[in-house]
Amino acid sequence: MTTRRRGSNSGSIIKWPQKVAHRRLREWYIWKEAN
């Protein structure tokens, strides 16, 4: 099942603390809107 391997790859991102992910997403959105 190759899909399982892909899921583990995306799982590393989920391993991040939710607060950090939210901050990165917010900064990315603001940067995109600013540009």
C-alpha positions, 0 to 999 in steps of 0.5 A: 500500500503506497498510500500508507507510506505517503500518509506517514510522510504527511504525518510528520507535518501533523507532528508539529505543535498545532500552535506552530502550524497555526502561526506558520499558516497565518504568517503565510496567509498574511504574506500572500495577501501582502504580495 
